[in-house]
Amino acid sequence: MYKVRIFILRDVTKKKIKIEEGMTLQDELKKAGITDSDIFQIQLVIQGDKM
């Protein structure tokens, strides 16, 4: 099971990254190559095994 963060940006594009253990939101933004002012919505998706 792993977590994926989906950033929906103001220009209606989506950036999707796999979250690693111990990452901060700032680390996630840097990995996605965006700034916090670019974000319209954030979604957390858990993928993998059934819960």
ModelCIF file with pLDDT and N, C-alpha, C, O atoms, coordinates in Angstrom:
data_MODEL
#
_entry.id   MODEL 
#
_entity.id                         1 
_entity.type                       polymer 
_entity.pdbx_number_of_molecules   1 
#
_entity_poly.entity_id                      1 
_entity_poly.type                           'polypeptide(L)' 
_entity_poly.nstd_linkage                   no 
_entity_poly.nstd_monomer                   no 
_entity_poly.pdbx_seq_one_letter_code       MYKVRIFILRDVTKKKIKIEEGMTLQDELKKAGITDSDIFQIQLVIQGDKM 
_entity_poly.pdbx_seq_one_letter_code_can   MYKVRIFILRDVTKKKIKIEEGMTLQDELKKAGITDSDIFQIQLVIQGDKM 
_entity_poly.pdbx_strand_id                 A 
#
loop_
_entity_poly_seq.entity_id 
_entity_poly_seq.num 
_entity_poly_seq.mon_id 
_entity_poly_seq.hetero 
1 1  MET n 
1 2  TYR n 
1 3  LYS n 
1 4  VAL n 
1 5  ARG n 
1 6  ILE n 
1 7  PHE n 
1 8  ILE n 
1 9  LEU n 
1 10 ARG n 
1 11 ASP n 
1 12 VAL n 
1 13 THR n 
1 14 LYS n 
1 15 LYS n 
1 16 LYS n 
1 17 ILE n 
1 18 LYS n 
1 19 ILE n 
1 20 GLU n 
1 21 GLU n 
1 22 GLY n 
1 23 MET n 
1 24 THR n 
1 25 LEU n 
1 26 GLN n 
1 27 ASP n 
1 28 GLU n 
1 29 LEU n 
1 30 LYS n 
1 31 LYS n 
1 32 ALA n 
1 33 GLY n 
1 34 ILE n 
1 35 THR n 
1 36 ASP n 
1 37 SER n 
1 38 ASP n 
1 39 ILE n 
1 40 PHE n 
1 41 GLN n 
1 42 ILE n 
1 43 GLN n 
1 44 LEU n 
1 45 VAL n 
1 46 ILE n 
1 47 GLN n 
1 48 GLY n 
1 49 ASP n 
1 50 LYS n 
1 51 MET n 
#
_struct_asym.id          A 
_struct_asym.entity_id   1 
#
loop_
_ma_qa_metric.id 
_ma_qa_metric.mode 
_ma_qa_metric.name 
_ma_qa_metric.software_group_id 
_ma_qa_metric.type 
1 global pLDDT . pLDDT 
2 local  pLDDT . pLDDT 
#
_ma_qa_metric_global.metric_id      1 
_ma_qa_metric_global.metric_value   91.73 
_ma_qa_metric_global.model_id       1 
_ma_qa_metric_global.ordinal_id     1 
#
loop_
_ma_qa_metric_local.label_asym_id 
_ma_qa_metric_local.label_comp_id 
_ma_qa_metric_local.label_seq_id 
_ma_qa_metric_local.metric_id 
_ma_qa_metric_local.metric_value 
_ma_qa_metric_local.model_id 
_ma_qa_metric_local.ordinal_id 
A MET 1  2 84.00 1 1  
A TYR 2  2 89.00 1 2  
A LYS 3  2 92.00 1 3  
A VAL 4  2 95.00 1 4  
A ARG 5  2 95.00 1 5  
A ILE 6  2 96.00 1 6  
A PHE 7  2 97.00 1 7  
A ILE 8  2 97.00 1 8  
A LEU 9  2 97.00 1 9  
A ARG 10 2 96.00 1 10 
A ASP 11 2 96.00 1 11 
A VAL 12 2 93.00 1 12 
A THR 13 2 96.00 1 13 
A LYS 14 2 96.00 1 14 
A LYS 15 2 96.00 1 15 
A LYS 16 2 95.00 1 16 
A ILE 17 2 95.00 1 17 
A LYS 18 2 94.00 1 18 
A ILE 19 2 93.00 1 19 
A GLU 20 2 91.00 1 20 
A GLU 21 2 91.00 1 21 
A GLY 22 2 93.00 1 22 
A MET 23 2 92.00 1 23 
A THR 24 2 94.00 1 24 
A LEU 25 2 92.00 1 25 
A GLN 26 2 95.00 1 26 
A ASP 27 2 94.00 1 27 
A GLU 28 2 94.00 1 28 
A LEU 29 2 94.00 1 29 
A LYS 30 2 95.00 1 30 
A LYS 31 2 94.00 1 31 
A ALA 32 2 93.00 1 32 
A GLY 33 2 95.00 1 33 
A ILE 34 2 95.00 1 34 
A THR 35 2 94.00 1 35 
A ASP 36 2 92.00 1 36 
A SER 37 2 95.00 1 37 
A ASP 38 2 95.00 1 38 
A ILE 39 2 95.00 1 39 
A PHE 40 2 96.00 1 40 
A GLN 41 2 96.00 1 41 
A ILE 42 2 96.00 1 42 
A GLN 43 2 96.00 1 43 
A LEU 44 2 94.00 1 44 
A VAL 45 2 94.00 1 45 
A ILE 46 2 92.00 1 46 
A GLN 47 2 88.00 1 47 
A GLY 48 2 82.00 1 48 
A ASP 49 2 67.00 1 49 
A LYS 50 2 61.00 1 50 
A MET 51 2 51.00 1 51 
#
loop_
_atom_site.group_PDB 
_atom_site.id 
_atom_site.type_symbol 
_atom_site.label_atom_id 
_atom_site.label_alt_id 
_atom_site.label_comp_id 
_atom_site.label_asym_id 
_atom_site.label_entity_id 
_atom_site.label_seq_id 
_atom_site.pdbx_PDB_ins_code 
_atom_site.Cartn_x 
_atom_site.Cartn_y 
_atom_site.Cartn_z 
_atom_site.occupancy 
_atom_site.B_iso_or_equiv 
_atom_site.pdbx_formal_charge 
_atom_site.auth_seq_id 
_atom_site.auth_comp_id 
_atom_site.auth_asym_id 
_atom_site.auth_atom_id 
_atom_site.pdbx_PDB_model_num 
ATOM 1   N N  . MET A 1 1  ? 0.847  -1.168 0.000   1.00 84.00 ? 1  MET A N  1 
ATOM 2   C CA . MET A 1 1  ? 0.000  0.000  0.000   1.00 84.00 ? 1  MET A CA 1 
ATOM 3   C C  . MET A 1 1  ? 0.899  1.239  0.000   1.00 84.00 ? 1  MET A C  1 
ATOM 4   O O  . MET A 1 1  ? 1.887  1.300  0.732   1.00 84.00 ? 1  MET A O  1 
ATOM 5   N N  . TYR A 1 2  ? 0.547  2.219  -0.823  1.00 89.00 ? 2  TYR A N  1 
ATOM 6   C CA . TYR A 1 2  ? 1.309  3.461  -0.865  1.00 89.00 ? 2  TYR A CA 1 
ATOM 7   C C  . TYR A 1 2  ? 0.357  4.636  -1.076  1.00 89.00 ? 2  TYR A C  1 
ATOM 8   O O  . TYR A 1 2  ? -0.791 4.463  -1.485  1.00 89.00 ? 2  TYR A O  1 
ATOM 9   N N  . LYS A 1 3  ? 0.859  5.826  -0.788  1.00 92.00 ? 3  LYS A N  1 
ATOM 10  C CA . LYS A 1 3  ? 0.048  7.041  -0.882  1.00 92.00 ? 3  LYS A CA 1 
ATOM 11  C C  . LYS A 1 3  ? 0.505  7.890  -2.061  1.00 92.00 ? 3  LYS A C  1 
ATOM 12  O O  . LYS A 1 3  ? 1.699  8.014  -2.334  1.00 92.00 ? 3  LYS A O  1 
ATOM 13  N N  . VAL A 1 4  ? -0.462 8.466  -2.746  1.00 95.00 ? 4  VAL A N  1 
ATOM 14  C CA . VAL A 1 4  ? -0.197 9.349  -3.878  1.00 95.00 ? 4  VAL A CA 1 
ATOM 15  C C  . VAL A 1 4  ? -0.890 10.667 -3.605  1.00 95.00 ? 4  VAL A C  1 
ATOM 16  O O  . VAL A 1 4  ? -2.049 10.688 -3.191  1.00 95.00 ? 4  VAL A O  1 
ATOM 17  N N  . ARG A 1 5  ? -0.199 11.756 -3.830  1.00 95.00 ? 5  ARG A N  1 
ATOM 18  C CA . ARG A 1 5  ? -0.785 13.075 -3.666  1.00 95.00 ? 5  ARG A CA 1 
ATOM 19  C C  . ARG A 1 5  ? -1.034 13.633 -5.066  1.00 95.00 ? 5  ARG A C  1 
ATOM 20  O O  . ARG A 1 5  ? -0.141 13.638 -5.913  1.00 95.00 ? 5  ARG A O  1 
ATOM 21  N N  . ILE A 1 6  ? -2.253 14.100 -5.292  1.00 96.00 ? 6  ILE A N  1 
ATOM 22  C CA . ILE A 1 6  ? -2.618 14.703 -6.572  1.00 96.00 ? 6  ILE A CA 1 
ATOM 23  C C  . ILE A 1 6  ? -2.852 16.189 -6.346  1.00 96.00 ? 6  ILE A C  1 
ATOM 24  O O  . ILE A 1 6  ? -3.713 16.580 -5.558  1.00 96.00 ? 6  ILE A O  1 
ATOM 25  N N  . PHE A 1 7  ? -2.089 17.000 -7.035  1.00 97.00 ? 7  PHE A N  1 
ATOM 26  C CA . PHE A 1 7  ? -2.245 18.444 -6.972  1.00 97.00 ? 7  PHE A CA 1 
ATOM 27  C C  . PHE A 1 7  ? -2.992 18.885 -8.214  1.00 97.00 ? 7  PHE A C  1 
ATOM 28  O O  . PHE A 1 7  ? -2.531 18.646 -9.330  1.00 97.00 ? 7  PHE A O  1 
ATOM 29  N N  . ILE A 1 8  ? -4.131 19.523 -8.040  1.00 97.00 ? 8  ILE A N  1 
ATOM 30  C CA . ILE A 1 8  ? -4.860 20.109 -9.166  1.00 97.00 ? 8  ILE A CA 1 
ATOM 31  C C  . ILE A 1 8  ? -4.501 21.597 -9.159  1.00 97.00 ? 8  ILE A C  1 
ATOM 32  O O  . ILE A 1 8  ? -4.737 22.303 -8.179  1.00 97.00 ? 8  ILE A O  1 
ATOM 33  N N  . LEU A 1 9  ? -3.936 22.047 -10.256 1.00 97.00 ? 9  LEU A N  1 
ATOM 34  C CA . LEU A 1 9  ? -3.405 23.405 -10.319 1.00 97.00 ? 9  LEU A CA 1 
ATOM 35  C C  . LEU A 1 9  ? -4.443 24.389 -10.848 1.00 97.00 ? 9  LEU A C  1 
ATOM 36  O O  . LEU A 1 9  ? -5.472 23.996 -11.397 1.00 97.00 ? 9  LEU A O  1 
ATOM 37  N N  . ARG A 1 10 ? -4.155 25.656 -10.676 1.00 96.00 ? 10 ARG A N  1 
ATOM 38  C CA . ARG A 1 10 ? -5.079 26.705 -11.116 1.00 96.00 ? 10 ARG A CA 1 
ATOM 39  C C  . ARG A 1 10 ? -5.312 26.703 -12.618 1.00 96.00 ? 10 ARG A C  1 
ATOM 40  O O  . ARG A 1 10 ? -6.365 27.141 -13.081 1.00 96.00 ? 10 ARG A O  1 
ATOM 41  N N  . ASP A 1 11 ? -4.338 26.212 -13.387 1.00 96.00 ? 11 ASP A N  1 
ATOM 42  C CA . ASP A 1 11 ? -4.521 26.137 -14.844 1.00 96.00 ? 11 ASP A CA 1 
ATOM 43  C C  . ASP A 1 11 ? -5.187 24.819 -15.261 1.00 96.00 ? 11 ASP A C  1 
ATOM 44  O O  . ASP A 1 11 ? -5.177 24.474 -16.442 1.00 96.00 ? 11 ASP A O  1 
ATOM 45  N N  . VAL A 1 12 ? -5.762 24.084 -14.310 1.00 93.00 ? 12 VAL A N  1 
ATOM 46  C CA . VAL A 1 12 ? -6.548 22.857 -14.480 1.00 93.00 ? 12 VAL A CA 1 
ATOM 47  C C  . VAL A 1 12 ? -5.689 21.641 -14.863 1.00 93.00 ? 12 VAL A C  1 
ATOM 48  O O  . VAL A 1 12 ? -6.238 20.606 -15.240 1.00 93.00 ? 12 VAL A O  1 
ATOM 49  N N  . THR A 1 13 ? -4.387 21.743 -14.775 1.00 96.00 ? 13 THR A N  1 
ATOM 50  C CA . THR A 1 13 ? -3.535 20.573 -14.984 1.00 96.00 ? 13 THR A CA 1 
ATOM 51  C C  . THR A 1 13 ? -3.388 19.838 -13.655 1.00 96.00 ? 13 THR A C  1 
ATOM 52  O O  . THR A 1 13 ? -3.692 20.382 -12.593 1.00 96.00 ? 13 THR A O  1 
ATOM 53  N N  . LYS A 1 14 ? -2.919 18.597 -13.729 1.00 96.00 ? 14 LYS A N  1 
ATOM 54  C CA . LYS A 1 14 ? -2.732 17.785 -12.528 1.00 96.00 ? 14 LYS A CA 1 
ATOM 55  C C  . LYS A 1 14 ? -1.282 17.340 -12.429 1.00 96.00 ? 14 LYS A C  1 
ATOM 56  O O  . LYS A 1 14 ? -0.653 17.004 -13.432 1.00 96.00 ? 14 LYS A O  1 
ATOM 57  N N  . LYS A 1 15 ? -0.764 17.341 -11.218 1.00 96.00 ? 15 LYS A N  1 
ATOM 58  C CA . LYS A 1 15 ? 0.557  16.789 -10.912 1.00 96.00 ? 15 LYS A CA 1 
ATOM 59  C C  . LYS A 1 15 ? 0.336  15.696 -9.889  1.00 96.00 ? 15 LYS A C  1 
ATOM 60  O O  . LYS A 1 15 ? -0.392 15.886 -8.915  1.00 96.00 ? 15 LYS A O  1 
ATOM 61  N N  . LYS A 1 16 ? 0.961  14.552 -10.106 1.00 95.00 ? 16 LYS A N  1 
ATOM 62  C CA . LYS A 1 16 ? 0.759  13.393 -9.242  1.00 95.00 ? 16 LYS A CA 1 
ATOM 63  C C  . LYS A 1 16 ? 2.125  12.903 -8.777  1.00 95.00 ? 16 LYS A C  1 
ATOM 64  O O  . LYS A 1 16 ? 3.014  12.670 -9.596  1.00 95.00 ? 16 LYS A O  1 
ATOM 65  N N  . ILE A 1 17 ? 2.298  12.745 -7.454  1.00 95.00 ? 17 ILE A N  1 
ATOM 66  C CA . ILE A 1 17 ? 3.565  12.239 -6.933  1.00 95.00 ? 17 ILE A CA 1 
ATOM 67  C C  . ILE A 1 17 ? 3.297  11.155 -5.897  1.00 95.00 ? 17 ILE A C  1 
ATOM 68  O O  . ILE A 1 17 ? 2.271  11.166 -5.216  1.00 95.00 ? 17 ILE A O  1 
ATOM 69  N N  . LYS A 1 18 ? 4.226  10.232 -5.791  1.00 94.00 ? 18 LYS A N  1 
ATOM 70  C CA . LYS A 1 18 ? 4.167  9.199  -4.760  1.00 94.00 ? 18 LYS A CA 1 
ATOM 71  C C  . LYS A 1 18 ? 4.828  9.761  -3.507  1.00 94.00 ? 18 LYS A C  1 
ATOM 72  O O  . LYS A 1 18 ? 5.941  10.284 -3.561  1.00 94.00 ? 18 LYS A O  1 
ATOM 73  N N  . ILE A 1 19 ? 4.131  9.649  -2.376  1.00 93.00 ? 19 ILE A N  1 
ATOM 74  C CA . ILE A 1 19 ? 4.641  10.195 -1.130  1.00 93.00 ? 19 ILE A CA 1 
ATOM 75  C C  . ILE A 1 19 ? 5.581  9.186  -0.480  1.00 93.00 ? 19 ILE A C  1 
ATOM 76  O O  . ILE A 1 19 ? 5.265  8.002  -0.361  1.00 93.00 ? 19 ILE A O  1 
ATOM 77  N N  . GLU A 1 20 ? 6.724  9.676  -0.070  1.00 91.00 ? 20 GLU A N  1 
ATOM 78  C CA . GLU A 1 20 ? 7.702  8.843  0.622   1.00 91.00 ? 20 GLU A CA 1 
ATOM 79  C C  . GLU A 1 20 ? 7.631  9.142  2.114   1.00 91.00 ? 20 GLU A C  1 
ATOM 80  O O  . GLU A 1 20 ? 7.209  10.227 2.513   1.00 91.00 ? 20 GLU A O  1 
ATOM 81  N N  . GLU A 1 21 ? 8.039  8.191  2.930   1.00 91.00 ? 21 GLU A N  1 
ATOM 82  C CA . GLU A 1 21 ? 8.023  8.319  4.385   1.00 91.00 ? 21 GLU A CA 1 
ATOM 83  C C  . GLU A 1 21 ? 8.804  9.557  4.832   1.00 91.00 ? 21 GLU A C  1 
ATOM 84  O O  . GLU A 1 21 ? 9.937  9.769  4.400   1.00 91.00 ? 21 GLU A O  1 
ATOM 85  N N  . GLY A 1 22 ? 8.205  10.359 5.684   1.00 93.00 ? 22 GLY A N  1 
ATOM 86  C CA . GLY A 1 22 ? 8.883  11.511 6.269   1.00 93.00 ? 22 GLY A CA 1 
ATOM 87  C C  . GLY A 1 22 ? 8.905  12.764 5.412   1.00 93.00 ? 22 GLY A C  1 
ATOM 88  O O  . GLY A 1 22 ? 9.539  13.747 5.796   1.00 93.00 ? 22 GLY A O  1 
ATOM 89  N N  . MET A 1 23 ? 8.237  12.767 4.263   1.00 92.00 ? 23 MET A N  1 
ATOM 90  C CA . MET A 1 23 ? 8.214  13.947 3.402   1.00 92.00 ? 23 MET A CA 1 
ATOM 91  C C  . MET A 1 23 ? 7.293  15.016 3.989   1.00 92.00 ? 23 MET A C  1 
ATOM 92  O O  . MET A 1 23 ? 6.207  14.713 4.483   1.00 92.00 ? 23 MET A O  1 
ATOM 93  N N  . THR A 1 24 ? 7.743  16.265 3.929   1.00 94.00 ? 24 THR A N  1 
ATOM 94  C CA . THR A 1 24 ? 6.885  17.374 4.315   1.00 94.00 ? 24 THR A CA 1 
ATOM 95  C C  . THR A 1 24 ? 6.151  17.874 3.075   1.00 94.00 ? 24 THR A C  1 
ATOM 96  O O  . THR A 1 24 ? 6.482  17.494 1.952   1.00 94.00 ? 24 THR A O  1 
ATOM 97  N N  . LEU A 1 25 ? 5.165  18.718 3.285   1.00 92.00 ? 25 LEU A N  1 
ATOM 98  C CA . LEU A 1 25 ? 4.436  19.284 2.149   1.00 92.00 ? 25 LEU A CA 1 
ATOM 99  C C  . LEU A 1 25 ? 5.380  20.092 1.260   1.00 92.00 ? 25 LEU A C  1 
ATOM 100 O O  . LEU A 1 25 ? 5.249  20.071 0.036   1.00 92.00 ? 25 LEU A O  1 
ATOM 101 N N  . GLN A 1 26 ? 6.316  20.793 1.863   1.00 95.00 ? 26 GLN A N  1 
ATOM 102 C CA . GLN A 1 26 ? 7.278  21.562 1.068   1.00 95.00 ? 26 GLN A CA 1 
ATOM 103 C C  . GLN A 1 26 ? 8.152  20.644 0.220   1.00 95.00 ? 26 GLN A C  1 
ATOM 104 O O  . GLN A 1 26 ? 8.487  20.985 -0.915  1.00 95.00 ? 26 GLN A O  1 
ATOM 105 N N  . ASP A 1 27 ? 8.523  19.491 0.754   1.00 94.00 ? 27 ASP A N  1 
ATOM 106 C CA . ASP A 1 27 ? 9.289  18.501 -0.017  1.00 94.00 ? 27 ASP A CA 1 
ATOM 107 C C  . ASP A 1 27 ? 8.469  17.988 -1.200  1.00 94.00 ? 27 ASP A C  1 
ATOM 108 O O  . ASP A 1 27 ? 8.991  17.818 -2.302  1.00 94.00 ? 27 ASP A O  1 
ATOM 109 N N  . GLU A 1 28 ? 7.174  17.744 -0.957  1.00 94.00 ? 28 GLU A N  1 
ATOM 110 C CA . GLU A 1 28 ? 6.287  17.270 -2.020  1.00 94.00 ? 28 GLU A CA 1 
ATOM 111 C C  . GLU A 1 28 ? 6.151  18.313 -3.124  1.00 94.00 ? 28 GLU A C  1 
ATOM 112 O O  . GLU A 1 28 ? 6.172  17.973 -4.307  1.00 94.00 ? 28 GLU A O  1 
ATOM 113 N N  . LEU A 1 29 ? 6.011  19.579 -2.743  1.00 94.00 ? 29 LEU A N  1 
ATOM 114 C CA . LEU A 1 29 ? 5.891  20.649 -3.731  1.00 94.00 ? 29 LEU A CA 1 
ATOM 115 C C  . LEU A 1 29 ? 7.165  20.759 -4.567  1.00 94.00 ? 29 LEU A C  1 
ATOM 116 O O  . LEU A 1 29 ? 7.107  20.963 -5.780  1.00 94.00 ? 29 LEU A O  1 
ATOM 117 N N  . LYS A 1 30 ? 8.309  20.624 -3.910  1.00 95.00 ? 30 LYS A N  1 
ATOM 118 C CA . LYS A 1 30 ? 9.590  20.691 -4.624  1.00 95.00 ? 30 LYS A CA 1 
ATOM 119 C C  . LYS A 1 30 ? 9.715  19.531 -5.608  1.00 95.00 ? 30 LYS A C  1 
ATOM 120 O O  . LYS A 1 30 ? 10.170 19.712 -6.737  1.00 95.00 ? 30 LYS A O  1 
ATOM 121 N N  . LYS A 1 31 ? 9.304  18.331 -5.168  1.00 94.00 ? 31 LYS A N  1 
ATOM 122 C CA . LYS A 1 31 ? 9.360  17.146 -6.035  1.00 94.00 ? 31 LYS A CA 1 
ATOM 123 C C  . LYS A 1 31 ? 8.430  17.305 -7.239  1.00 94.00 ? 31 LYS A C  1 
ATOM 124 O O  . LYS A 1 31 ? 8.764  16.876 -8.344  1.00 94.00 ? 31 LYS A O  1 
ATOM 125 N N  . ALA A 1 32 ? 7.261  17.923 -7.028  1.00 93.00 ? 32 ALA A N  1 
ATOM 126 C CA . ALA A 1 32 ? 6.303  18.127 -8.115  1.00 93.00 ? 32 ALA A CA 1 
ATOM 127 C C  . ALA A 1 32 ? 6.694  19.313 -9.000  1.00 93.00 ? 32 ALA A C  1 
ATOM 128 O O  . ALA A 1 32 ? 6.188  19.448 -10.114 1.00 93.00 ? 32 ALA A O  1 
ATOM 129 N N  . GLY A 1 33 ? 7.581  20.161 -8.515  1.00 95.00 ? 33 GLY A N  1 
ATOM 130 C CA . GLY A 1 33 ? 8.024  21.312 -9.301  1.00 95.00 ? 33 GLY A CA 1 
ATOM 131 C C  . GLY A 1 33 ? 7.013  22.444 -9.340  1.00 95.00 ? 33 GLY A C  1 
ATOM 132 O O  . GLY A 1 33 ? 6.906  23.152 -10.341 1.00 95.00 ? 33 GLY A O  1 
ATOM 133 N N  . ILE A 1 34 ? 6.266  22.617 -8.248  1.00 95.00 ? 34 ILE A N  1 
ATOM 134 C CA . ILE A 1 34 ? 5.255  23.670 -8.181  1.00 95.00 ? 34 ILE A CA 1 
ATOM 135 C C  . ILE A 1 34 ? 5.412  24.466 -6.888  1.00 95.00 ? 34 ILE A C  1 
ATOM 136 O O  . ILE A 1 34 ? 6.154  24.074 -5.987  1.00 95.00 ? 34 ILE A O  1 
ATOM 137 N N  . THR A 1 35 ? 4.702  25.588 -6.813  1.00 94.00 ? 35 THR A N  1 
ATOM 138 C CA . THR A 1 35 ? 4.677  26.393 -5.592  1.00 94.00 ? 35 THR A CA 1 
ATOM 139 C C  . THR A 1 35 ? 3.284  26.327 -4.993  1.00 94.00 ? 35 THR A C  1 
ATOM 140 O O  . THR A 1 35 ? 2.336  25.909 -5.657  1.00 94.00 ? 35 THR A O  1 
ATOM 141 N N  . ASP A 1 36 ? 3.162  26.740 -3.745  1.00 92.00 ? 36 ASP A N  1 
ATOM 142 C CA . ASP A 1 36 ? 1.858  26.665 -3.089  1.00 92.00 ? 36 ASP A CA 1 
ATOM 143 C C  . ASP A 1 36 ? 0.829  27.598 -3.715  1.00 92.00 ? 36 ASP A C  1 
ATOM 144 O O  . ASP A 1 36 ? -0.371 27.355 -3.586  1.00 92.00 ? 36 ASP A O  1 
ATOM 145 N N  . SER A 1 37 ? 1.262  28.650 -4.383  1.00 95.00 ? 37 SER A N  1 
ATOM 146 C CA . SER A 1 37 ? 0.314  29.558 -5.037  1.00 95.00 ? 37 SER A CA 1 
ATOM 147 C C  . SER A 1 37 ? -0.238 28.977 -6.352  1.00 95.00 ? 37 SER A C  1 
ATOM 148 O O  . SER A 1 37 ? -1.212 29.499 -6.893  1.00 95.00 ? 37 SER A O  1 
ATOM 149 N N  . ASP A 1 38 ? 0.378  27.904 -6.865  1.00 95.00 ? 38 ASP A N  1 
ATOM 150 C CA . ASP A 1 38 ? -0.107 27.241 -8.082  1.00 95.00 ? 38 ASP A CA 1 
ATOM 151 C C  . ASP A 1 38 ? -1.299 26.325 -7.807  1.00 95.00 ? 38 ASP A C  1 
ATOM 152 O O  . ASP A 1 38 ? -2.032 25.971 -8.731  1.00 95.00 ? 38 ASP A O  1 
ATOM 153 N N  . ILE A 1 39 ? -1.497 25.939 -6.542  1.00 95.00 ? 39 ILE A N  1 
ATOM 154 C CA . ILE A 1 39 ? -2.443 24.873 -6.182  1.00 95.00 ? 39 ILE A CA 1 
ATOM 155 C C  . ILE A 1 39 ? -3.874 25.386 -6.073  1.00 95.00 ? 39 ILE A C  1 
ATOM 156 O O  . ILE A 1 39 ? -4.134 26.414 -5.448  1.00 95.00 ? 39 ILE A O  1 
ATOM 157 N N  . PHE A 1 40 ? -4.794 24.655 -6.691  1.00 96.00 ? 40 PHE A N  1 
ATOM 158 C CA . PHE A 1 40 ? -6.224 24.895 -6.533  1.00 96.00 ? 40 PHE A CA 1 
ATOM 159 C C  . PHE A 1 40 ? -6.814 23.896 -5.540  1.00 96.00 ? 40 PHE A C  1 
ATOM 160 O O  . PHE A 1 40 ? -7.614 24.269 -4.682  1.00 96.00 ? 40 PHE A O  1 
ATOM 161 N N  . GLN A 1 41 ? -6.414 22.610 -5.659  1.00 96.00 ? 41 GLN A N  1 
ATOM 162 C CA . GLN A 1 41 ? -6.937 21.564 -4.789  1.00 96.00 ? 41 GLN A CA 1 
ATOM 163 C C  . GLN A 1 41 ? -5.880 20.485 -4.609  1.00 96.00 ? 41 GLN A C  1 
ATOM 164 O O  . GLN A 1 41 ? -5.057 20.252 -5.495  1.00 96.00 ? 41 GLN A O  1 
ATOM 165 N N  . ILE A 1 42 ? -5.913 19.817 -3.432  1.00 96.00 ? 42 ILE A N  1 
ATOM 166 C CA . ILE A 1 42 ? -4.996 18.720 -3.138  1.00 96.00 ? 42 ILE A CA 1 
ATOM 167 C C  . ILE A 1 42 ? -5.828 17.503 -2.746  1.00 96.00 ? 42 ILE A C  1 
ATOM 168 O O  . ILE A 1 42 ? -6.773 17.606 -1.964  1.00 96.00 ? 42 ILE A O  1 
ATOM 169 N N  . GLN A 1 43 ? -5.459 16.345 -3.303  1.00 96.00 ? 43 GLN A N  1 
ATOM 170 C CA . GLN A 1 43 ? -6.125 15.091 -2.941  1.00 96.00 ? 43 GLN A CA 1 
ATOM 171 C C  . GLN A 1 43 ? -5.078 14.079 -2.521  1.00 96.00 ? 43 GLN A C  1 
ATOM 172 O O  . GLN A 1 43 ? -3.999 14.005 -3.109  1.00 96.00 ? 43 GLN A O  1 
ATOM 173 N N  . LEU A 1 44 ? -5.407 13.294 -1.491  1.00 94.00 ? 44 LEU A N  1 
ATOM 174 C CA . LEU A 1 44 ? -4.551 12.192 -1.057  1.00 94.00 ? 44 LEU A CA 1 
ATOM 175 C C  . LEU A 1 44 ? -5.256 10.901 -1.422  1.00 94.00 ? 44 LEU A C  1 
ATOM 176 O O  . LEU A 1 44 ? -6.409 10.690 -1.044  1.00 94.00 ? 44 LEU A O  1 
ATOM 177 N N  . VAL A 1 45 ? -4.566 10.030 -2.158  1.00 94.00 ? 45 VAL A N  1 
ATOM 178 C CA . VAL A 1 45 ? -5.131 8.766  -2.617  1.00 94.00 ? 45 VAL A CA 1 
ATOM 179 C C  . VAL A 1 45 ? -4.261 7.640  -2.076  1.00 94.00 ? 45 VAL A C  1 
ATOM 180 O O  . VAL A 1 45 ? -3.039 7.662  -2.222  1.00 94.00 ? 45 VAL A O  1 
ATOM 181 N N  . ILE A 1 46 ? -4.901 6.653  -1.447  1.00 92.00 ? 46 ILE A N  1 
ATOM 182 C CA . ILE A 1 46 ? -4.179 5.478  -0.956  1.00 92.00 ? 46 ILE A CA 1 
ATOM 183 C C  . ILE A 1 46 ? -4.422 4.355  -1.956  1.00 92.00 ? 46 ILE A C  1 
ATOM 184 O O  . ILE A 1 46 ? -5.566 3.994  -2.235  1.00 92.00 ? 46 ILE A O  1 
ATOM 185 N N  . GLN A 1 47 ? -3.338 3.809  -2.490  1.00 88.00 ? 47 GLN A N  1 
ATOM 186 C CA . GLN A 1 47 ? -3.436 2.765  -3.498  1.00 88.00 ? 47 GLN A CA 1 
ATOM 187 C C  . GLN A 1 47 ? -2.760 1.498  -3.012  1.00 88.00 ? 47 GLN A C  1 
ATOM 188 O O  . GLN A 1 47 ? -1.878 1.547  -2.154  1.00 88.00 ? 47 GLN A O  1 
ATOM 189 N N  . GLY A 1 48 ? -3.162 0.390  -3.545  1.00 82.00 ? 48 GLY A N  1 
ATOM 190 C CA . GLY A 1 48 ? -2.528 -0.868 -3.191  1.00 82.00 ? 48 GLY A CA 1 
ATOM 191 C C  . GLY A 1 48 ? -3.533 -1.854 -2.619  1.00 82.00 ? 48 GLY A C  1 
ATOM 192 O O  . GLY A 1 48 ? -4.651 -1.981 -3.118  1.00 82.00 ? 48 GLY A O  1 
ATOM 193 N N  . ASP A 1 49 ? -3.124 -2.545 -1.573  1.00 67.00 ? 49 ASP A N  1 
ATOM 194 C CA . ASP A 1 49 ? -3.934 -3.586 -0.939  1.00 67.00 ? 49 ASP A CA 1 
ATOM 195 C C  . ASP A 1 49 ? -5.234 -3.025 -0.383  1.00 67.00 ? 49 ASP A C  1 
ATOM 196 O O  . ASP A 1 49 ? -5.329 -1.845 -0.047  1.00 67.00 ? 49 ASP A O  1 
ATOM 197 N N  . LYS A 1 50 ? -6.240 -3.903 -0.293  1.00 61.00 ? 50 LYS A N  1 
ATOM 198 C CA . LYS A 1 50 ? -7.514 -3.505 0.303   1.00 61.00 ? 50 LYS A CA 1 
ATOM 199 C C  . LYS A 1 50 ? -7.312 -3.251 1.790   1.00 61.00 ? 50 LYS A C  1 
ATOM 200 O O  . LYS A 1 50 ? -6.474 -3.881 2.436   1.00 61.00 ? 50 LYS A O  1 
ATOM 201 N N  . MET A 1 51 ? -8.089 -2.322 2.318   1.00 51.00 ? 51 MET A N  1 
ATOM 202 C CA . MET A 1 51 ? -7.960 -1.966 3.731   1.00 51.00 ? 51 MET A CA 1 
ATOM 203 C C  . MET A 1 51 ? -8.867 -2.815 4.577   1.00 51.00 ? 51 MET A C  1 
ATOM 204 O O  . MET A 1 51 ? -8.896 -2.660 5.797   1.00 51.00 ? 51 MET A O  1 
#
